[in-house]
Amino acid sequence: MNSGPTSTARPVLTKRTSLALPARIPLEDWRGIGQHISAIAESSAWWLGDWLIYGQEEYPDRYRRAIEETGLDYQTLRNYAWVARRFPPARRRAALSFQHHAELASLTAGEQDEWLDRAEEFRWSRNELRNRVRVGRRAVKPAEDARLRVDIIPDQRQRWQDAAATAEQDLLTWIVSVLDEAAADPPVD
């Protein structure tokens, strides 16, 4: 399969298990090829998910057929379709990976958008997003018999918000992380 000529009109040849580049291609062409490959890799999970959703609507036995067509296992394909269903194209964030979206797929649409906004703003990796969501869930879940209420003065709130922004966290996540760190490493008398 030929993915198209470079600016020097020499073909880049792709096979299932290799990429053949012409000798001495210009640096810009080499970068462009890498960007093209990365875009395809990042997009393929979305494409497969959308393809499966279409198949569900149009054809019976879509997963059996999809497994035969792609060589991927049932659970992988099911996950792609589930995430694609949970995030219609208009709600997908191009700046974030499919895996970012998958981390949030079980949340409500409002929660998903809130976390996607943060991940995009602070450029969180998928693992960073996963950790922040985990901390956020612990912070939001009230104890069965108690709720914590903290009254703070405006100067404290502003200092804390500034510190949270410096740590690239929202205020609640920052407060919980500071408290968790303090609890994990209590001062020695």
Residue frames as qw, qx, qy, qz and C-alpha x, y, z in Angstrom:
[[0.000, 0.892, 0.452, 0.000, 0.00, 0.00, 0.00],
 [0.422, 0.266, 0.001, 0.867, 1.40, 3.39, -0.93],
 [0.192, -0.727, -0.498, 0.432, 0.57, 6.22, 1.47],
 [0.271, 0.950, 0.154, 0.001, 1.44, 8.84, -1.12],
 [0.673, 0.421, -0.123, 0.595, 4.51, 10.55, -2.45],
 [0.445, -0.608, -0.179, 0.632, 6.72, 12.78, -0.39],
 [0.192, 0.905, -0.014, -0.380, 7.62, 16.24, -1.61],
 [0.125, -0.562, 0.692, 0.435, 10.54, 14.61, -3.42],
 [0.751, 0.304, -0.259, -0.525, 8.08, 12.38, -5.34],
 [0.326, 0.240, -0.912, 0.064, 9.54, 9.17, -3.91],
 [0.703, -0.396, -0.378, -0.455, 6.95, 6.82, -2.47],
 [0.283, -0.357, 0.741, -0.494, 6.62, 5.73, 1.13],
 [0.626, -0.033, -0.699, -0.345, 5.56, 2.11, 1.06],
 [0.483, -0.335, 0.557, -0.588, 3.54, 0.63, 3.87],
 [0.580, -0.037, -0.796, -0.171, 2.94, -3.01, 4.64],
 [0.719, -0.585, -0.295, -0.234, 1.25, -4.58, 7.62],
 [0.818, -0.479, -0.073, 0.309, 4.59, -5.13, 9.35],
 [0.584, -0.179, 0.142, 0.779, 6.86, -2.45, 7.89],
 [0.211, 0.942, 0.122, -0.231, 7.30, 1.06, 6.61],
 [0.719, 0.099, 0.278, 0.629, 9.77, 1.55, 3.73],
 [0.012, 0.926, 0.051, -0.373, 11.09, 5.10, 3.49],
 [0.699, 0.652, -0.043, 0.290, 13.09, 6.38, 0.53],
 [0.701, -0.135, -0.138, 0.687, 16.75, 7.18, 1.08],
 [0.304, -0.100, -0.057, 0.946, 17.62, 10.69, 2.25],
 [0.057, -0.764, -0.553, -0.328, 14.18, 12.20, 2.58],
 [0.060, 0.538, -0.182, 0.821, 14.11, 15.79, 3.84],
 [0.094, -0.061, -0.744, 0.659, 13.57, 16.27, 7.57],
 [0.436, 0.116, 0.152, -0.879, 10.22, 17.99, 7.00],
 [0.689, 0.077, -0.551, -0.465, 8.96, 15.03, 4.96],
 [0.440, 0.007, -0.852, 0.283, 10.09, 12.62, 7.67],
 [0.121, 0.089, 0.550, -0.822, 8.25, 14.71, 10.31],
 [0.567, 0.112, -0.147, -0.802, 5.13, 14.85, 8.17],
 [0.629, 0.033, -0.752, -0.195, 5.11, 11.08, 7.76],
 [0.252, -0.066, -0.802, 0.537, 5.38, 10.66, 11.53],
 [0.310, 0.123, 0.294, -0.896, 2.51, 13.08, 12.10],
 [0.641, 0.096, -0.440, -0.622, 0.41, 11.20, 9.55],
 [0.540, -0.014, -0.838, 0.084, 1.11, 7.84, 11.20],
 [0.058, -0.085, -0.665, 0.740, 0.35, 9.27, 14.65],
 [0.469, 0.093, 0.027, -0.878, -2.96, 10.71, 13.45],
 [0.682, 0.030, -0.618, -0.390, -3.98, 7.35, 12.05],
 [0.423, -0.036, -0.831, 0.359, -2.99, 5.53, 15.24],
 [0.099, 0.102, 0.492, -0.859, -4.86, 8.03, 17.43],
 [0.533, 0.131, -0.123, -0.827, -7.95, 7.90, 15.24],
 [0.410, 0.078, -0.863, -0.284, -8.25, 4.18, 14.66],
 [0.039, -0.231, -0.873, 0.428, -10.03, 3.36, 17.95],
 [0.347, 0.406, 0.239, -0.811, -12.65, 6.03, 17.22],
 [0.454, 0.306, -0.548, -0.633, -13.03, 4.80, 13.65],
 [0.279, -0.029, -0.959, -0.030, -13.47, 1.20, 14.76],
 [0.108, 0.317, 0.704, -0.626, -16.00, 2.25, 17.40],
 [0.427, 0.427, -0.004, -0.797, -18.03, 4.26, 14.88],
 [0.395, 0.232, -0.775, -0.435, -17.75, 1.41, 12.36],
 [0.128, -0.143, -0.959, 0.209, -19.15, -1.02, 14.95],
 [0.266, 0.396, 0.465, -0.746, -22.01, 1.30, 15.86],
 [0.474, 0.375, -0.361, -0.711, -22.92, 1.56, 12.19],
 [0.330, 0.115, -0.919, -0.184, -22.71, -2.21, 11.86],
 [0.088, 0.229, 0.835, -0.493, -25.01, -2.67, 14.84],
 [0.402, 0.461, 0.226, -0.758, -27.62, -0.48, 13.20],
 [0.531, 0.492, -0.383, -0.574, -27.30, -1.95, 9.71],
 [0.629, 0.272, -0.715, -0.140, -26.17, -5.58, 9.97],
 [0.869, -0.445, 0.034, -0.214, -26.80, -8.55, 12.24],
 [0.938, -0.164, 0.018, 0.307, -23.94, -10.42, 13.94],
 [0.262, 0.926, -0.185, 0.197, -21.69, -7.36, 13.77],
 [0.417, -0.745, 0.519, -0.043, -19.21, -8.47, 16.43],
 [0.851, -0.014, 0.501, 0.159, -18.68, -11.91, 14.96],
 [0.650, 0.680, 0.186, 0.284, -18.11, -10.30, 11.60],
 [0.002, -0.954, 0.249, -0.165, -15.98, -7.52, 13.07],
 [0.669, -0.528, 0.514, 0.091, -13.76, -10.05, 14.84],
 [0.818, 0.256, 0.433, 0.279, -13.28, -11.87, 11.53],
 [0.442, 0.847, 0.109, 0.274, -12.61, -8.62, 9.65],
 [0.050, -0.920, 0.291, -0.257, -10.22, -7.01, 12.12],
 [0.716, 0.155, -0.595, 0.331, -8.60, -9.89, 13.98],
 [0.106, -0.411, 0.471, -0.774, -9.29, -7.99, 17.23],
 [0.168, -0.214, -0.932, 0.241, -10.93, -9.70, 20.18],
 [0.218, -0.678, -0.646, -0.275, -14.56, -9.24, 21.18],
 [0.411, -0.731, -0.355, 0.413, -13.87, -7.22, 24.35],
 [0.334, -0.258, 0.194, 0.885, -11.56, -4.76, 22.58],
 [0.013, -0.331, -0.582, -0.743, -14.15, -4.10, 19.90],
 [0.332, -0.712, -0.617, -0.046, -16.92, -3.82, 22.46],
 [0.409, -0.586, -0.196, 0.671, -14.89, -1.24, 24.40],
 [0.197, -0.020, 0.361, 0.911, -14.31, 0.82, 21.24],
 [0.175, -0.512, -0.638, -0.548, -18.03, 0.85, 20.46],
 [0.417, -0.695, -0.536, 0.236, -19.00, 1.63, 24.07],
 [0.339, -0.461, -0.043, 0.819, -16.68, 4.65, 24.29],
 [0.071, 0.120, 0.496, 0.857, -17.73, 5.88, 20.84],
 [0.264, -0.623, -0.675, -0.294, -21.39, 5.64, 21.90],
 [0.434, -0.680, -0.400, 0.434, -20.73, 7.52, 25.15],
 [0.180, -0.594, 0.137, 0.772, -18.99, 10.32, 23.23],
 [0.600, 0.702, 0.381, 0.051, -20.82, 11.33, 20.06],
 [0.646, 0.328, 0.125, 0.678, -18.45, 12.97, 17.55],
 [0.001, 0.832, 0.089, 0.547, -19.48, 16.50, 18.55],
 [0.601, -0.779, 0.103, -0.143, -18.32, 15.87, 22.16],
 [0.910, -0.040, 0.009, 0.414, -14.96, 14.28, 21.34],
 [0.169, -0.932, 0.209, 0.245, -11.85, 16.31, 22.04],
 [0.789, 0.563, -0.176, 0.172, -9.25, 16.15, 19.30],
 [0.085, 0.762, -0.522, 0.373, -6.55, 17.34, 21.71],
 [0.549, -0.388, 0.657, -0.341, -7.15, 14.29, 23.94],
 [0.149, 0.222, -0.931, -0.247, -6.67, 10.62, 23.17],
 [0.684, -0.222, -0.550, -0.425, -9.29, 7.93, 22.88],
 [0.575, -0.158, -0.704, 0.386, -7.89, 6.60, 26.18],
 [0.034, -0.045, 0.338, -0.939, -8.64, 9.92, 27.91],
 [0.581, -0.121, -0.215, -0.776, -12.24, 9.55, 26.82],
 [0.705, -0.114, -0.696, -0.080, -12.34, 5.87, 27.83],
 [0.290, -0.006, -0.665, 0.688, -11.29, 6.84, 31.38],
 [0.229, 0.100, 0.293, -0.923, -14.42, 9.00, 31.63],
 [0.353, -0.115, -0.705, -0.604, -16.94, 6.92, 29.70],
 [0.352, -0.396, -0.838, 0.131, -18.74, 5.62, 32.80],
 [0.081, -0.330, -0.376, 0.862, -19.45, 9.15, 34.09],
 [0.326, 0.773, 0.494, -0.228, -22.42, 11.35, 33.25],
 [0.525, 0.637, 0.240, 0.510, -22.08, 13.62, 30.21],
 [0.147, -0.960, 0.034, -0.238, -21.70, 16.67, 32.47],
 [0.688, -0.620, 0.329, 0.181, -18.94, 15.04, 34.51],
 [0.796, 0.210, 0.344, 0.452, -17.22, 13.86, 31.34],
 [0.339, 0.816, 0.135, 0.448, -17.17, 17.36, 29.90],
 [0.387, -0.905, 0.153, -0.090, -15.90, 18.82, 33.17],
 [0.765, -0.408, 0.401, 0.296, -12.99, 16.36, 33.34],
 [0.693, 0.437, 0.332, 0.467, -12.24, 16.71, 29.62],
 [0.087, 0.958, 0.021, 0.274, -12.07, 20.48, 30.06],
 [0.528, -0.783, 0.322, 0.064, -9.54, 20.09, 32.88],
 [0.825, -0.083, 0.432, 0.356, -7.47, 17.49, 31.05],
 [0.548, 0.666, 0.254, 0.438, -7.34, 19.69, 27.98],
 [0.092, -0.972, 0.061, -0.206, -6.56, 22.89, 29.91],
 [0.493, -0.743, 0.453, 0.012, -3.78, 21.35, 32.00],
 [0.574, 0.545, -0.591, -0.155, -2.55, 18.91, 29.32],
 [0.641, -0.379, 0.615, -0.258, -2.92, 15.89, 31.56],
 [0.209, 0.239, -0.915, -0.250, -1.76, 12.49, 30.36],
 [0.700, -0.252, -0.528, -0.408, -4.28, 9.66, 30.47],
 [0.617, -0.186, -0.659, 0.388, -2.66, 8.39, 33.68],
 [0.081, 0.022, -0.331, 0.940, -2.79, 11.84, 35.27],
 [0.512, -0.204, -0.238, -0.800, -6.46, 12.13, 34.36],
 [0.721, -0.226, -0.649, -0.088, -7.14, 8.67, 35.82],
 [0.452, -0.128, -0.591, 0.656, -5.43, 9.62, 39.09],
 [0.117, -0.072, 0.143, -0.980, -7.25, 12.96, 39.34],
 [0.625, -0.246, -0.415, -0.613, -10.63, 11.33, 38.71],
 [0.675, -0.213, -0.680, 0.194, -9.87, 8.73, 41.38],
 [0.258, -0.099, -0.456, 0.846, -8.94, 11.44, 43.89],
 [0.297, -0.128, -0.114, -0.939, -11.94, 13.50, 42.87],
 [0.657, -0.285, -0.592, -0.369, -14.31, 10.59, 43.39],
 [0.549, -0.253, -0.647, 0.465, -12.94, 9.98, 46.87],
 [0.099, -0.041, -0.251, 0.962, -13.29, 13.67, 47.70],
 [0.419, -0.167, -0.279, -0.848, -16.85, 13.92, 46.42],
 [0.627, -0.300, -0.706, -0.137, -18.18, 10.78, 48.11],
 [0.349, -0.620, 0.307, -0.632, -19.47, 11.93, 51.50],
 [0.052, 0.121, -0.930, 0.343, -19.00, 9.72, 54.51],
 [0.280, -0.431, -0.827, -0.228, -22.18, 7.83, 55.37],
 [0.359, -0.730, -0.542, 0.208, -22.90, 9.83, 58.52],
 [0.312, -0.721, -0.041, 0.617, -20.87, 12.99, 58.08],
 [0.521, 0.750, 0.166, 0.373, -20.12, 15.78, 55.71],
 [0.555, -0.298, -0.082, 0.772, -17.11, 18.00, 55.98],
 [0.163, 0.922, 0.252, 0.245, -17.70, 21.72, 55.86],
 [0.591, -0.227, -0.072, 0.771, -14.83, 24.14, 55.96],
 [0.095, 0.974, 0.207, -0.007, -15.29, 27.89, 56.26],
 [0.664, -0.060, 0.087, 0.740, -12.31, 29.78, 54.91],
 [0.004, -0.803, -0.095, 0.589, -11.55, 33.44, 54.69],
 [0.631, 0.767, 0.063, -0.094, -11.27, 35.02, 51.23],
 [0.058, 0.818, -0.566, -0.082, -7.47, 35.52, 51.47],
 [0.529, -0.259, 0.808, 0.000, -6.98, 31.81, 52.22],
 [0.743, 0.464, 0.469, -0.115, -9.25, 30.79, 49.37],
 [0.468, 0.859, -0.180, -0.109, -7.33, 32.93, 46.89],
 [0.151, -0.668, 0.728, 0.036, -3.95, 31.60, 48.10],
 [0.630, -0.025, 0.773, -0.069, -5.25, 28.03, 47.86],
 [0.704, 0.643, 0.273, -0.131, -6.69, 28.61, 44.40],
 [0.260, 0.858, -0.430, -0.106, -3.38, 30.08, 43.25],
 [0.338, -0.457, 0.823, -0.005, -1.50, 27.07, 44.66],
 [0.723, 0.264, 0.626, -0.125, -3.97, 24.70, 42.98],
 [0.595, 0.791, -0.002, -0.143, -3.53, 26.48, 39.64],
 [0.018, 0.761, -0.644, -0.073, 0.27, 26.28, 40.01],
 [0.433, -0.196, 0.879, -0.046, -0.13, 22.52, 40.60],
 [0.348, 0.099, -0.644, -0.674, -2.45, 22.39, 37.55],
 [0.153, -0.320, -0.925, 0.134, -5.34, 21.14, 39.69],
 [0.331, -0.661, -0.323, -0.591, -8.81, 22.36, 40.55],
 [0.234, -0.590, 0.437, -0.638, -9.18, 23.57, 44.15],
 [0.869, -0.288, 0.171, -0.363, -10.96, 20.50, 45.54],
 [0.938, 0.213, -0.209, 0.175, -8.47, 18.07, 44.00],
 [0.350, 0.585, -0.441, 0.584, -5.57, 20.16, 45.32],
 [0.487, -0.546, 0.360, -0.578, -7.00, 20.29, 48.84],
 [0.973, -0.133, 0.065, -0.177, -7.53, 16.53, 48.90],
 [0.818, 0.368, -0.293, 0.331, -4.03, 15.84, 47.55],
 [0.076, 0.622, -0.463, 0.626, -2.42, 18.13, 50.18],
 [0.689, -0.425, 0.321, -0.491, -4.41, 16.46, 52.95],
 [0.993, 0.079, -0.082, -0.021, -3.57, 12.99, 51.62],
 [0.588, 0.511, -0.414, 0.471, 0.14, 13.88, 51.54],
 [0.218, -0.586, 0.455, -0.634, -0.02, 15.22, 55.08],
 [0.866, -0.262, 0.204, -0.374, -1.80, 12.09, 56.29],
 [0.940, 0.246, -0.200, 0.128, 0.70, 9.82, 54.56],
 [0.606, 0.256, -0.352, 0.665, 3.68, 11.61, 56.08],
 [0.417, -0.867, -0.244, -0.123, 2.60, 12.96, 59.49],
 [0.127, 0.784, -0.424, 0.436, 5.05, 15.20, 61.36],
 [0.752, -0.137, -0.558, 0.323, 7.27, 13.53, 63.94],
 [0.411, -0.895, -0.038, -0.168, 7.28, 15.03, 67.47]]
